[in-house]
């Protein structure tokens, strides 16, 4: 009989995480380190990346692991920098590319169509979709050469349900879902797996960004119920990666217990 839950499958593998400086990305990096993974941490903010790397190192060492942790500042919208990423990582000693977590993204504003600034449109389309596609394409040839790997795209409730005030964000997350599904079908004859992990309401810095730094407005989104937190989604991401090689979690849609849909939430107050 096969072992039902082998927690050692990721030991010695390398996980690449975009948007790793905070929130879901940071929590995922720490949990991968606990599972014995080497890490490549990518984000724009060097100081925060270094803090996450230190947390991941401590978490790994507490489990008896000594991971390689490579930190690289990267704007995922800088196409030249993304194209140069794989050679730079190889030069830094990264020997395999086993798990790619496309986590970088975000929403800005709740304006309705007709009132949305094109700069905000460009940011959401480029950061959530175009950069995800480019980063996938730079790592995918390496995974094909290995004939192994796992691409985990972070989707959203917004990729399953459109809602008022989310015109652009919903559109790009629907596109991420379609890209993930097509990619899975294209890679079905390879050793590469594709998963989409789609959270509902998760209390991270996402809402602060969406409300343009208004922390009070962001807190109001989660008032009266217990939302998901970054660590909840990190557990689901790492769980997907821990499945046996013949098991592919194509989609994982994760909601807090008090949420039934974008606008159906049980609030206690």
Residue frames relative to the residue before (quaternion, step in Angstrom):
aa qw qx qy qz dx dy dz
X 1.0000 0.0000 0.0000 0.0000 0.00 0.00 0.00
X 0.4497 -0.6808 0.4962 0.2969 3.61 -0.93 0.80
X 0.5351 -0.5953 0.4775 0.3623 3.55 -1.18 0.53
X 0.4354 -0.7524 0.4332 0.2381 3.56 -0.68 1.11
X 0.8100 0.0510 -0.0099 0.5841 3.59 0.98 -0.72
X 0.0186 -0.8157 0.5752 -0.0579 3.53 0.00 1.35
X 0.1942 -0.8222 0.5276 0.0886 3.58 -0.40 1.20
X 0.6163 0.5621 -0.3504 0.4260 3.61 1.23 0.10
X 0.4216 0.7542 -0.4438 0.2375 3.61 1.22 -0.10
X 0.7153 0.4579 -0.2573 0.4609 3.59 1.10 -0.60
X 0.4472 0.7111 -0.4579 0.2911 3.60 1.19 -0.17
X 0.8203 0.2027 -0.1835 0.5023 3.54 -0.83 1.07
X 0.5451 0.5875 -0.4081 0.4372 3.57 1.27 -0.07
X 0.3499 -0.7185 0.5573 0.2255 3.56 -1.29 0.32
X 0.1292 -0.7821 0.6082 0.0418 3.55 -0.84 1.07
X 0.1829 -0.7610 0.6165 0.0859 3.55 -0.91 1.01
X 0.0464 -0.8103 0.5840 -0.0177 3.58 -0.74 1.05
X 0.2000 -0.7580 0.6074 0.1285 3.58 -0.77 1.01
X 0.7787 0.2510 -0.2248 0.5293 3.57 -1.13 0.58
X 0.3010 0.8240 -0.4356 0.2014 3.55 1.16 0.72
X 0.5419 0.6759 -0.3871 0.3159 3.61 1.21 -0.09
X 0.8085 0.0446 -0.0147 0.5866 3.61 1.19 -0.27
X 0.8147 0.3438 -0.1895 0.4269 3.54 -1.38 -0.04
X 0.8454 -0.1069 0.0993 0.5138 3.53 -1.04 -0.84
X 0.6413 0.5410 -0.3332 0.4301 3.59 0.96 -0.81
X 0.6749 0.4892 -0.2931 0.4684 3.57 0.90 -0.92
X 0.6653 0.4985 -0.3062 0.4639 3.59 0.90 -0.90
X 0.6419 0.5220 -0.3201 0.4615 3.57 1.04 -0.77
X 0.6307 0.5377 -0.3335 0.4493 3.58 0.98 -0.81
X 0.6668 0.5013 -0.3051 0.4593 3.58 0.89 -0.91
X 0.6864 0.4834 -0.2923 0.4579 3.58 0.92 -0.85
X 0.6080 0.5230 -0.3543 0.4808 3.60 1.06 -0.64
X 0.6341 0.5287 -0.3302 0.4575 3.58 1.00 -0.79
X 0.6358 0.5240 -0.3232 0.4656 3.59 1.00 -0.80
X 0.6812 0.4787 -0.2792 0.4783 3.57 1.13 -0.66
X 0.6202 -0.5933 0.3326 0.3908 3.59 1.26 0.07
X 0.4539 0.7033 -0.4375 0.3286 3.58 1.25 0.28
X 0.3950 -0.5892 0.6348 0.3063 3.46 -1.39 0.40
X 0.2413 -0.8087 0.5280 0.0951 3.58 -1.09 0.62
X 0.0871 -0.6980 0.7031 0.1045 3.48 -1.35 0.57
X 0.0968 -0.8184 0.5664 -0.0015 3.56 -0.48 1.24
X 0.0562 -0.8218 0.5650 -0.0469 3.54 -0.66 1.20
X 0.3200 0.7033 -0.5955 0.2198 3.57 -0.95 0.93
X 0.6301 -0.5655 0.3834 0.3690 3.57 -1.28 0.17
X 0.7466 0.4406 -0.2159 0.4492 3.58 1.02 -0.81
X 0.3416 -0.7942 0.4701 0.1776 3.56 -0.22 1.34
X 0.6639 0.5168 -0.3285 0.4292 3.61 0.81 -0.92
X 0.6801 0.4757 -0.2908 0.4760 3.58 0.91 -0.88
X 0.6127 0.5416 -0.3455 0.4604 3.60 1.06 -0.72
X 0.6531 0.5119 -0.3169 0.4593 3.56 0.94 -0.85
X 0.6304 0.5252 -0.3335 0.4644 3.60 1.05 -0.71
X 0.6538 0.4987 -0.3094 0.4776 3.58 0.96 -0.86
X 0.6309 0.5337 -0.3331 0.4541 3.58 0.98 -0.82
X 0.6520 0.5054 -0.3132 0.4706 3.60 0.98 -0.81
X 0.6449 0.5089 -0.3181 0.4733 3.60 0.99 -0.80
X 0.6602 0.5084 -0.3047 0.4614 3.57 0.97 -0.87
X 0.6367 0.5299 -0.3222 0.4583 3.57 0.99 -0.84
X 0.6668 0.4945 -0.3022 0.4686 3.58 0.92 -0.90
X 0.6498 0.5167 -0.3145 0.4603 3.58 0.98 -0.85
X 0.6579 0.5041 -0.3082 0.4669 3.57 0.98 -0.82
X 0.6769 0.5014 -0.2992 0.4481 3.56 0.86 -0.94
X 0.6026 0.5570 -0.3529 0.4496 3.59 1.12 -0.63
X 0.7084 0.4109 -0.2412 0.5207 3.58 1.23 -0.51
X 0.5886 -0.6114 0.3512 0.3954 3.56 1.29 0.14
X 0.5451 0.6133 -0.3999 0.4085 3.60 1.23 0.34
X 0.1748 -0.7564 0.6215 0.1052 3.56 -1.24 0.54
X 0.0214 -0.8689 0.4944 0.0042 3.57 0.44 1.17
X 0.4203 -0.5994 0.5985 0.3253 3.49 -1.39 0.27
X 0.0318 -0.7919 0.6098 -0.0071 3.58 -0.80 1.02
X 0.0798 -0.7936 0.6031 -0.0057 3.54 -0.60 1.21
X 0.1421 -0.7886 0.5969 0.0410 3.56 -0.78 1.08
X 0.0415 0.7902 -0.6093 0.0516 3.57 -0.87 0.97
X 0.3330 -0.7013 0.5857 0.2328 3.57 -0.86 0.90
X 0.1020 0.7983 -0.5792 0.1300 3.55 -0.83 0.99
X 0.2131 -0.6941 0.6722 0.1446 3.51 -1.08 0.87
X 0.3822 -0.7661 0.4638 0.2278 3.58 -0.40 1.19
X 0.6460 0.5101 -0.3232 0.4669 3.59 1.25 -0.27
X 0.5479 0.5714 -0.4009 0.4610 3.59 1.31 0.06
X 0.2788 -0.8247 0.4651 0.1608 3.57 0.03 1.28
X 0.6393 0.5206 -0.3386 0.4533 3.59 0.98 -0.75
X 0.6546 0.5104 -0.3101 0.4636 3.59 0.98 -0.84
X 0.6483 0.5031 -0.3225 0.4718 3.59 0.99 -0.77
X 0.6484 0.5208 -0.3217 0.4527 3.59 0.94 -0.81
X 0.7039 0.4596 -0.2577 0.4763 3.59 1.10 -0.70
X 0.4631 0.7462 -0.4107 0.2452 3.57 1.27 -0.25
X 0.6909 0.4898 -0.3089 0.4328 3.62 0.71 -0.98
X 0.6619 0.4778 -0.3401 0.4668 3.67 0.79 -0.78
X 0.6454 0.5231 -0.3270 0.4505 3.60 0.99 -0.78
X 0.6659 0.4955 -0.3062 0.4662 3.58 0.99 -0.79
X 0.6226 0.5219 -0.3432 0.4714 3.59 1.03 -0.71
X 0.6462 0.5163 -0.3138 0.4663 3.56 1.01 -0.82
X 0.6710 0.4825 -0.2884 0.4835 3.58 1.16 -0.60
X 0.6333 -0.5872 0.3126 0.3955 3.58 1.27 0.07
X 0.4311 0.6741 -0.4869 0.3503 3.57 1.22 0.23
X 0.2126 -0.8455 0.4854 0.0654 3.56 -0.56 1.19
X 0.7945 0.0930 -0.0726 0.5957 3.58 1.18 -0.32
X 0.2439 -0.7422 0.6100 0.1324 3.54 -1.28 0.50
X 0.0241 -0.8886 0.4554 -0.0490 3.52 0.22 1.35
X 0.7884 0.0596 -0.0179 0.6120 3.60 1.01 -0.79
X 0.0744 -0.7713 0.6312 0.0330 3.55 -0.90 0.96
X 0.1047 -0.7812 0.6145 0.0341 3.55 -0.71 1.12
X 0.1699 -0.7828 0.5951 0.0641 3.56 -0.42 1.27
X 0.0712 0.8480 -0.5112 0.1201 3.52 0.13 1.37
X 0.5437 0.6434 -0.4101 0.3497 3.62 1.11 -0.56
X 0.3800 0.7085 -0.5287 0.2723 3.57 -0.94 0.86
X 0.1201 0.8033 -0.5805 0.0577 3.53 -1.27 -0.20
X 0.3249 -0.7169 0.5835 0.2001 3.52 -1.36 0.26
X 0.1246 -0.7649 0.6261 0.0860 3.54 -1.20 0.60
X 0.8608 0.1397 -0.1170 0.4752 3.54 -0.84 1.04
X 0.2419 -0.7448 0.6035 0.1500 3.52 -1.38 0.34
X 0.2986 0.7721 -0.5086 0.2368 3.56 1.21 0.45
X 0.4383 -0.6837 0.5201 0.2645 3.54 -1.21 0.58
X 0.6808 -0.4826 0.3521 0.4239 3.55 -1.27 0.44
X 0.6880 0.3980 -0.3486 0.4967 3.51 -0.90 1.02
X 0.7676 0.2804 -0.1523 0.5558 3.55 1.23 -0.56
X 0.5141 0.6614 -0.4124 0.3580 3.59 1.26 0.02
X 0.4153 -0.6983 0.5262 0.2510 3.57 -0.91 0.92
X 0.5153 -0.6671 0.4424 0.3062 3.56 -0.92 0.87
X 0.5657 0.5706 -0.3946 0.4457 3.60 1.13 -0.45
X 0.6592 0.4914 -0.3071 0.4793 3.59 1.03 -0.77
X 0.6025 0.5411 -0.3499 0.4710 3.57 1.08 -0.72
X 0.6683 0.5073 -0.3030 0.4518 3.58 0.83 -0.99
X 0.6472 0.5206 -0.3304 0.4483 3.58 0.90 -0.88
X 0.7141 0.4618 -0.2787 0.4463 3.60 0.74 -1.00
X 0.6593 0.4911 -0.3190 0.4715 3.60 0.94 -0.80
X 0.7120 0.4679 -0.2733 0.4465 3.57 0.82 -0.95
X 0.7231 0.4602 -0.2606 0.4443 3.57 0.84 -0.98
X 0.7459 0.4124 -0.2288 0.4703 3.59 0.91 -0.87
X 0.8125 0.2827 -0.1127 0.4973 3.58 1.01 -0.75
X 0.7299 0.4324 -0.2759 0.4518 3.61 0.52 -1.12
X 0.6835 0.4737 -0.3018 0.4662 3.61 0.85 -0.89
X 0.6073 0.5501 -0.3502 0.4539 3.60 1.04 -0.73
X 0.6601 0.4963 -0.3064 0.4733 3.57 0.96 -0.86
X 0.6734 0.4937 -0.3120 0.4532 3.59 0.86 -0.89
X 0.6662 0.4949 -0.3156 0.4601 3.60 0.85 -0.89
X 0.6135 0.5311 -0.3470 0.4703 3.58 1.01 -0.75
X 0.7010 0.4899 -0.2812 0.4353 3.56 0.88 -0.92
X 0.6611 0.4866 -0.3417 0.4576 3.63 1.04 -0.48
X 0.7157 0.4200 -0.2673 0.4898 3.60 1.10 -0.57
X 0.5642 0.6466 -0.3824 0.3427 3.59 1.09 -0.60
X 0.6427 0.5086 -0.3610 0.4450 3.68 0.85 -0.69
X 0.6234 0.5279 -0.3403 0.4656 3.59 1.08 -0.69
X 0.6611 0.4943 -0.3058 0.4744 3.58 0.95 -0.84
X 0.6297 0.5243 -0.3383 0.4628 3.59 1.04 -0.70
X 0.6338 0.5177 -0.3340 0.4677 3.60 1.01 -0.74
X 0.6718 0.4707 -0.2839 0.4966 3.58 1.09 -0.74
X 0.1980 -0.7699 0.5375 0.2812 3.54 1.21 -0.80
X 0.6854 0.3583 -0.3086 0.5537 3.53 0.97 0.94
X 0.3965 0.6975 -0.5417 0.2507 3.53 -1.25 0.46
X 0.1931 -0.7644 0.6077 0.0952 3.51 -1.32 0.27
X 0.1292 -0.7767 0.6148 0.0448 3.57 -0.72 1.10
X 0.0462 -0.7989 0.5993 -0.0229 3.56 -0.63 1.16
X 0.1260 -0.8043 0.5800 0.0269 3.55 -0.48 1.25
X 0.3204 -0.7381 0.5616 0.1928 3.56 -0.91 0.92
X 0.1357 -0.7974 0.5873 0.0287 3.51 -0.51 1.27
X 0.3385 -0.7289 0.5552 0.2141 3.55 -1.07 -0.70
X 0.6386 -0.4441 0.4621 0.4260 3.49 -1.38 0.20
X 0.6281 0.5623 -0.3264 0.4276 3.59 1.07 -0.75
X 0.6413 0.5075 -0.3267 0.4738 3.58 1.23 -0.28
X 0.7031 0.4127 -0.2514 0.5216 3.56 1.30 -0.02
X 0.7968 0.1511 -0.0311 0.5842 3.54 1.17 -0.62
X 0.2659 -0.7615 0.5696 0.1582 3.58 -0.65 1.08
X 0.0318 -0.8080 0.5882 -0.0047 3.57 -1.04 0.73
X 0.6447 -0.5296 0.3922 0.3875 3.55 -1.26 0.49
X 0.7915 0.2725 -0.2252 0.4985 3.56 -0.92 0.92
X 0.7136 0.4216 -0.2547 0.4982 3.57 1.27 0.06
X 0.1438 0.8577 -0.4897 0.0625 3.56 1.23 0.43
X 0.7650 0.3734 -0.2092 0.4812 3.57 0.64 -1.10
X 0.6604 0.5060 -0.3221 0.4518 3.59 0.88 -0.90
X 0.6438 0.5061 -0.3281 0.4710 3.59 0.94 -0.79
X 0.6414 0.5367 -0.3252 0.4413 3.57 0.97 -0.85
X 0.7137 0.4450 -0.2835 0.4606 3.60 0.81 -0.93
X 0.6599 0.4907 -0.3298 0.4636 3.61 1.01 -0.63
X 0.5742 0.5295 -0.3807 0.4949 3.60 1.16 -0.45
X 0.6485 0.5161 -0.3137 0.4633 3.58 1.04 -0.77
X 0.6127 0.5333 -0.3472 0.4687 3.61 1.05 -0.71
X 0.6340 0.5260 -0.3226 0.4662 3.56 1.00 -0.82
X 0.6713 0.4890 -0.2961 0.4718 3.60 0.92 -0.91
X 0.6361 0.5256 -0.3262 0.4613 3.59 0.97 -0.85
X 0.6592 0.5117 -0.3082 0.4568 3.58 0.93 -0.90
X 0.6694 0.4982 -0.3044 0.4594 3.58 0.92 -0.86
X 0.6587 0.4934 -0.3102 0.4758 3.59 0.95 -0.83
X 0.6449 0.5305 -0.3181 0.4489 3.58 0.96 -0.89
X 0.6217 0.5426 -0.3364 0.4538 3.58 0.97 -0.84
X 0.6881 0.4817 -0.2842 0.4623 3.58 0.90 -0.92
X 0.6483 0.5230 -0.3193 0.4519 3.58 1.04 -0.74
X 0.7554 0.3978 -0.1961 0.4823 3.58 1.10 -0.71
X 0.3595 0.7879 -0.4576 0.2014 3.57 1.27 0.07
X 0.7023 0.4459 -0.2758 0.4815 3.63 1.11 -0.52
X 0.6249 0.5199 -0.3382 0.4742 3.59 1.27 0.18
X 0.5707 -0.5753 0.4508 0.3743 3.54 -1.33 -0.11
X 0.5292 0.6380 -0.3952 0.3960 3.58 1.27 0.33
X 0.2116 -0.7830 0.5754 0.1051 3.56 -0.87 0.96
X 0.1689 -0.7645 0.6148 0.0953 3.55 -1.26 0.52
X 0.0077 0.7866 -0.6165 0.0339 3.56 -0.92 0.97
X 0.1495 -0.7316 0.6508 0.1376 3.52 -1.27 0.50
X 0.1168 -0.7651 0.6313 0.0490 3.56 -0.83 1.05
X 0.0689 -0.8365 0.5422 -0.0388 3.55 -0.49 1.25
X 0.1615 -0.8138 0.5518 0.0845 3.62 -0.32 1.19
X 0.3953 -0.6246 0.6084 0.2888 3.48 -1.40 0.36
X 0.8168 -0.1881 0.1402 0.5270 3.58 -1.01 -0.77
X 0.0602 0.7789 -0.6175 0.0916 3.55 -0.60 1.21
X 0.3461 -0.7636 0.5113 0.1889 3.58 -0.70 1.08
X 0.2300 0.7152 -0.6178 0.2321 3.53 -0.26 1.37
X 0.7018 -0.4120 0.3195 0.4855 3.59 -1.15 -0.50
X 0.3577 0.7604 -0.4756 0.2602 3.60 1.30 0.06
X 0.7139 0.4558 -0.2726 0.4565 3.59 0.76 -1.03
X 0.6007 0.5538 -0.3678 0.4440 3.60 1.06 -0.66
X 0.6516 0.4983 -0.3063 0.4831 3.56 1.00 -0.84
X 0.6578 0.5272 -0.3185 0.4334 3.55 0.91 -0.91
X 0.7441 0.3590 -0.2055 0.5245 3.56 1.04 -0.79
X 0.5281 -0.7001 0.3734 0.3027 3.55 1.20 0.70
X 0.7659 -0.3951 0.1816 0.4735 3.54 0.95 0.97
X 0.5131 0.6325 -0.4263 0.3937 3.61 1.25 0.02
X 0.2441 -0.8237 0.4973 0.1211 3.57 -0.03 1.32
X 0.6211 0.5414 -0.3522 0.4440 3.60 1.03 -0.65
X 0.6478 0.4999 -0.3126 0.4824 3.58 0.97 -0.84
X 0.6431 0.5246 -0.3215 0.4559 3.57 1.02 -0.79
X 0.6579 0.5102 -0.3134 0.4568 3.60 0.93 -0.85
X 0.6204 0.5723 -0.3434 0.4119 3.58 1.03 -0.73
X 0.5571 0.6140 -0.3848 0.4056 3.60 1.15 -0.57
X 0.7833 0.3425 -0.1493 0.4968 3.56 0.99 -0.89
X 0.3973 0.7486 -0.4587 0.2672 3.58 1.26 0.14
X 0.8410 0.2597 -0.1854 0.4370 3.54 -1.06 0.84
X 0.7740 0.1784 -0.1701 0.5832 3.61 1.21 0.19
X 0.4874 -0.6562 0.4893 0.3041 3.56 -1.26 0.31
X 0.2057 -0.7990 0.5527 0.1172 3.60 -0.38 1.16
X 0.6213 -0.4558 0.4460 0.4553 3.51 -1.32 -0.09
X 0.1974 -0.7304 0.6300 0.1753 3.54 -1.33 0.28
X 0.7379 -0.4444 0.2724 0.4288 3.55 -1.28 0.34
X 0.6592 0.5335 -0.3146 0.4265 3.56 0.95 -0.86
X 0.5818 0.5746 -0.3744 0.4371 3.61 1.13 -0.59
X 0.7035 0.4480 -0.2688 0.4818 3.57 0.88 -0.94
X 0.5918 0.5654 -0.3631 0.4452 3.58 1.06 -0.69
X 0.6388 0.5258 -0.3315 0.4534 3.59 0.96 -0.82
X 0.6700 0.4948 -0.3071 0.4604 3.59 0.96 -0.82
X 0.6257 0.5374 -0.3339 0.4563 3.59 1.03 -0.78
X 0.7046 0.4491 -0.2702 0.4783 3.56 0.80 -1.00
X 0.5928 0.5571 -0.3626 0.4547 3.61 1.07 -0.64
X 0.6323 0.5201 -0.3338 0.4672 3.60 0.94 -0.83
X 0.6951 0.4870 -0.2756 0.4513 3.57 0.90 -0.96
X 0.6622 0.5243 -0.2976 0.4451 3.58 1.17 -0.56
X 0.4682 0.6728 -0.4645 0.3352 3.64 1.18 -0.13
X 0.6087 -0.5432 0.4195 0.3980 3.58 -1.17 0.49
X 0.6688 -0.5479 0.3153 0.3912 3.62 -1.08 0.61
X 0.6956 0.4638 -0.2884 0.4667 3.61 1.09 -0.57
X 0.6464 0.4927 -0.3136 0.4910 3.61 1.31 -0.01
X 0.0529 -0.8015 0.5950 -0.0275 3.55 -0.78 1.12
X 0.2091 -0.7507 0.6145 0.1229 3.56 -0.66 1.12
X 0.2546 -0.8198 0.4935 0.1398 3.57 -0.04 1.28
X 0.8005 -0.0206 0.0505 0.5969 3.58 0.92 -0.91
X 0.0141 -0.7701 0.6377 -0.0034 3.54 -1.03 0.84
X 0.0969 -0.8085 0.5801 -0.0202 3.54 -0.38 1.34
X 0.0550 -0.8482 0.5239 -0.0552 3.56 -0.39 1.28
X 0.0124 -0.8010 0.5974 -0.0361 3.58 -0.69 1.14
X 0.4986 -0.5680 0.5286 0.3866 3.57 -1.21 0.33
X 0.6396 -0.5695 0.3565 0.3735 3.58 -1.10 0.66
X 0.6930 0.4853 -0.2751 0.4567 3.58 1.11 -0.63
X 0.6718 0.4827 -0.2953 0.4780 3.59 1.25 0.01
X 0.1488 -0.7940 0.5847 0.0739 3.55 -0.93 0.95
X 0.7713 -0.0491 0.0549 0.6322 3.57 1.24 -0.48
X 0.7532 -0.3883 0.2573 0.4644 3.57 -1.28 0.06
X 0.8048 0.2294 -0.1002 0.5381 3.57 0.99 -0.83
X 0.6150 0.4912 -0.3675 0.4954 3.59 1.23 0.36
X 0.2110 0.7636 -0.5650 0.2308 3.53 -0.16 1.35
X 0.3024 -0.7328 0.5790 0.1906 3.56 -0.91 0.89
X 0.0513 -0.7991 0.5987 -0.0175 3.54 -0.54 1.22
X 0.4193 -0.7339 0.4825 0.2296 3.56 -0.88 0.94
X 0.7917 0.1847 -0.1141 0.5711 3.59 1.21 -0.21
